[in-house]
Amino acid sequence: MANNYSAVFKIEDLQKKLAFTLIIIFIFRLGIYIPISGLDLDKLSSLFGSGGVLGFVNLFSGGALERFSIFALGIIPYINASIIMQLLTVLYPALKETQEEGEQGRKKIQQYTRYLTIVIATIQSIGITVGLRGMLTPSTSFVPFLIFSVVALVAGTSLVMWLGELITEKGIGNGASIIIFVGIIGAMPSYINQTITLVKGGIPIYNVILLLAVLMLVMVGIVIVQEAQRNIPVQYAKRVVGRKMYGGQNTYLPMKINQGGVIPIIFASSVLSVPIMIIQFIPSLSPISKWVGYGTIFYLLVFSGLIFFFTFFYTAITFNPKDISDNIKKYGGFILGVRPGKPTADYLDKVTSRLAFVGASFLAIISILPMIAANITHVTTFIGLGGTALLIMVGVAIDIIRQIESILLANKYDKLVR
């Protein structure tokens, strides 16, 4: 394994991709420390010190929201826009036809997503700026601050969106996931310092150890389920073409338990964070936050429901049983014990639904388990680093490793051909 990865430093294309990704990450981290002037940052910091949903959203932005920097909204508006566009693609046949036009159609959908991101970012930036009105410095006038803040936040979101697309196109991994991953890693030192402060303040050390043990257990479970798949045996009949015989081989159709990976949990987190963040920013709605806030029973139930919805939704748009069935039948194959054609499509649909249910249940459990553990141990400093963040970290790490391995394998075959 070590010898395989040592080849990373010998392949020029892979070196360029890694270097490009690191440069984009550096630019993103640099933008986090460019604040929008006009707010009392001490008051803002105390607001985020309580954790909760603001701490979670701040984690997604890489700490930019806590500093009220130009990247304060992070990648969340782009994720929300992607969710809406995928839903509209399913609901409206015209958009679906556009998406199926190949590369040109994909570019059109991507352009619509960008426009929608700007609209969502504008709405969110206005809401956040109005919500932080009470934290303005004495010398700052609200109206000029509102205009400047909205322009800066929308411009920052556009830049983050562009940086993410650059990583996806020219770097390693999915750009949006990489940006969230970097934000989570960047928050680690802060979590550790806050935990040390809690222990000095009287929280028993074994409570911290218990919480860390739960987080480690969740990570192990994530790795196991992320790699798990069900192999459906497929038999191909023998065919005689001229004097040669083709087919007659046994293979299998791999179906992952967690088909959507980190996508359903990112979508659910992004959708739920917006209304709860608005409730927390508006003083008149603060009593409601006790019942619907981050970590409450209502939040956990709605969050779990959204995870189930997006798991089934994402599986439905990425896996088409009818197309798979037609392809198997086209090449003379059949699933053992199942007739070709519609029975095969129905069988695959049934298996997919069961796997999606198992995957959604797993995602829901690992999402709420760290929250419950934090409430029991009273170690709330890691509440932002819940199952969602852990799943994103592990999922992105596995995705990066697989992409590097595929490049290494392609390079190896290329040398053999030469």
N, C-alpha and C positions, 0 to 999 in steps of 0.2 A: 504493500500500500504506500509506504514512504517513497519507494522508488518511482511509483506511478506519479505521485504528486510532485516529485522533484522535477518532472518534465515540464511543470508549469513555467519554470524559469527558462525553459529552452524554446518554447513555442512563441513566436513573435506575435501572432494574432491574439493569443490569450493574454499575453503581457499587456498589449494595447488596451484590451477590454478591461482588464483589472485596473490599469493606470487611469483610464478614462472614468471608471466608476468612482475611484478614490478622489479624483479631482472634483467631480460633481458633488460628492459627499462633503468635501471640504468647503465648497461654495455654499452648500445648504447650511452647514454648521456655522459658517461665517455670518450668514444672513440672520441667524437666530439672535445674534448679539448686536443687531442694529435696531435700537428701540425707536418707537414713535414718541416724540417728546410731548409733554403736557400732562402726564399722569404722575401721581405720587406713588413711586414704585414700592415704597415701604408698606403702604396700605394694600397695594395689589399683592405683594408677597404674602402678607398675613391672610388674605382671602384664600390663597391657594394652600396655605399651611394646614388647613383643616382636611385636606384630601378630598374624597368624594368624587363626584362626576367632573368637577373642574380639574382635579388632579389627573383624572383619566384622560380628559381632552388635552390637557397640557402635555401628557405623556405622548400622545399621538402627534403633537406639534413639535416634539423634541425640546420642550421647555420654552418655546417661543412665546406662548400665550402668557406665561407667568411674567415674562419680561416685556410684554406687549410690543414685540418687535414686528417688523414688516412681514414676517412669516408666521404670525400668531395663529392664523386660521389653518395653517399646515396644508395637508393633502385632503382633509375631510370634505371640502366642497366638491373636489374632483371625484371622490368616491361616491358621494351622494348623487352627483350628476350621472355617473356611470350606472348606478342602480336605476335611476329614473329612465334612462335611455334603454336599458335592457328590458324594463317592464313595458315601455312603449313599443319596443320592437315586437314583443309578444302580442300586444293588444291591437296594433295597427298593421294590417297586411302590407301597406305601402312601404313602411319602414323595414319590414322583414324582407321584402323584395330588394330594397336598396342594399341591405346587409348581405344578401346572397349574390350580389353582382361581382363578387371577387374583391380584388385589391382596391378598385375604385370605389366600390360600395362601402368597404371598411373605412376608407379615408373620409367619406361623407359622414358616416355615423360618428367618427372620431371628431370631426369638425363641429357637428351638432353638440357633442358632449362638451367640447371646449366652451361654446357659447353659453350652454346651460350652467357650466361651472362659474362663469363670470356673473351670471344672474344670481345664483345661490350665494356666491361670495359677497356680492353687494348687499343682499338681504341680511346675511349673518353679520357682516361688518357693521351695518347700521344698528342692529340689535345689540351687539356687544358694546359699541361705543356709547349708545344711550344708557345701557346698563351700568357702565363704569363712570357715568356722569358725576357721581358723588366723590370720585377720587381725583378730580382735577386739581392741579396746583392753583393757589390763589391768583396767580398772574395769568392764567389761561382762560380765554373766552370760549364758551362751548361751541358756538356755531362754526367758527374757523377750525376748531379742533375736530368737529364732526366731519367737515368736508375733507380736511387733510388726512384724517384717520381712515375714512372710507376709501379714498383714492390709494393710500399707501397699502392698506390691507388687501384690496383687490389686486393691485399690482404685484404684491408679494405672493398671493395665491397663484396668479398667472405664471410667475417665475418658477414657483415650486412645481406646478403642473408640467411646465416645459422641461424642468430638470428631470422629473420622473420619466417623461417620455424619452428623453435623451438616454437615460440609463437603460430603459427597455430596448431601445433601438440599437445602441452602440456599445452598451456595457454588459454587465453580468447580472442576471436576475430580472425580476419585475420591478420597475422603477418605483411605483407607489409603495409596494411592500418593503423595498430597500429603505426608502425614506422613513417609514414608520419604524423599521428595525433599528435604524441609526438613532432615532429619537429615544427608543426604549433603552438602548445601550448607554446613551448619553445621560440618562436619568439615574443610572445605577449608583454613582458616587453620592448623589444627593440622598437616595434611599438609605444607603449605609450610614451616612452621617446622622440622619434623623433617627435611625434605629439605635445608634450608640447613645444619642441624647435621651431617648426613651428609657434605655437600660439604666443610665445614670440617674434618671428621674424616679426610678423605683419599680419599673416593669421587670418581673423575674426573667432571668436569662433563659430558663427552660421554656418559657412561652415563645421566645424568639426561635429557639431550636426546633420547637414543635411546628411553628409556621414554616420554617425553612424545609423541614422534613416533608410537609404537605406539598410545598412547591416542587421539591425534587420528585416526589411520587407522581405529581401531575406531569412533569416533564418526561418521566419514563413512560407513562401511559400514552402521552402524545406521540412519542417515537414509535411505540408498538403499533398503535392504531393507524398512524400515518403511513406506515410501511405495509400494513395488512391488506390483503386482497383475496377475493374468491376467484378461483380458476375454474371456468366452465369448460368441460371437455368438448372439443369439436372434431368430428371425423370427416375427412375429405375422401370421396369415392375415387376409385381409379378411373382414369380416362385414357383412351388410346387415340393418339394423334399421329397419323402416318404409321411409322414402325416403332414409335416411342410410346412409352406408358408414363402418364403423369398422375400425380395425386396419390391417394392411398395412404396418406399420412395422418397421424394423430397430433393434434395441437390443442391449445386451450385459449379461451377468451378471458383475459385478466380484467377483473372488476374490483376497483378499490372500495374499501368500506367507507372511507371519508373522501367521496368523489370531489367535493368542492374545496378541500384543503382549508386554507385560512380565509377564503373569500366570504363564506356565509357569516362568520363571526365578525369580520371587519365591517361588512354591510350592516349587520344588526347593531353593532356598537355605534357606527356613524349615525344611523337613523335615530337611535334612542338618545344619543348624547345631545342632539340639538334642542328638543323641547325641554329636557331637564335642565340644560344650561340656561335657557331663557328664564325658566322658573326661578333658578338660583340668582340670576342677575336682577330680576325685578323684585323690589322689596315687598310690594303688596301681595306677592304670591309666595313669600317665604314660608308661611304656615303649611302650605301644601307639600313643601319639600320633605317634611317629616314623614309623610305617608308615601310619597312617590319618588323620593330621592334615591341617590346611588346606594345600593346595598340593602334597600328595603325589600319586603316580601313582594310588593307590587312590581318593583323594578326587576327582581329576579324572575317573576312569572312572565312579564312582558318580554324581557330579554330572551328567555328560553323559547317563548313562542315565536319571536322573530328569527331565532336561529333555526328552528324547525322549518319556518316558511322559506327562508333563503336557501337552506340546504336542498329542499325539494325543488325549489324554483331553479337553482343553479344546475342541479342534476338534470332537470327536464330540458333546459336549453343547451346543455353540452353533450347529452347522451340521447340519441334517437334510436330506440329499439327497432323500429321499422327499417331504417337504413342499414343497421347492422345485420338484420335478418335477411334483407335483400342481397347484401354483399356475400353473406355466407352461402345463400342459395345459388347465387350467380356463379360461384366457383366450385359448385358441386359438393358443398359441405352441409353438415347437419349436426345439431346438438344431440348427443346420445339420449335416446328415450323421448325425443320431441320431434314432431313432424316439421318439415321445412315450411316457410311461408308465414302466415298469420299466427299459427300456434307458437312458432319460435319467437315472434315479436311479442306475443302475450307473455310468454315465459320470461323473456328478458326484462319486460316491463315489471313483472311481479318481483323478480330478483332485485332489480334496481330499487324498487320502492322499499323492499325490506332492508337493503343495505343502507339506503338513505335514512331510514328510521333509526337504525343502529348508529350511523354516523352522527345524526343530529342529536341523539341522546347523549352520545359521548361528548360532543361539543358543549352541550348545555351543562353537563356534570362538571367538566373541567373549568367552565367559566364561573360557575357559582361556588364551587368548592373552596377556592382560596378566599372568597369574600366571607364565607361562613367561618373559615378557620381564623381569619383576621378579627371577626367579631367575638369569637370565643376567647382568643388569646389576648385581645386588646392591643395587639401590635398592628396599628393601622398605617404604619409608614410604608408598607409594601402593598397597600391595597390597590394602588395603581398598577402594580406588577401582578395582576391576577392571571387567571387562565387565558384570557384573551391575549395579553401581552406575551405570555409564555408560548402559546400556540403560534403566534406570529413569528416569534424568535426562532423556534424550532423549525417551523414550516419554511421560513425564508432560508435558514441555514441549509436545510435538506435540499431545497430548490437550487441554491447556489452550487452545492457539492455535485448535484446531478448534472447541472449545466457544464461545470468544469470537466466532469468525467466524460460527458458526451463529446466535448471538444477534444479531449485527450484521445478518446477512442477513434474519432474521425481522423485525427492526425496520424494515429498508428496505422489505420487502413490505407491512408494516403501514401504513407511510406512503403507499404507492401505493394501497392499498385505500381509505384515508381520502380 
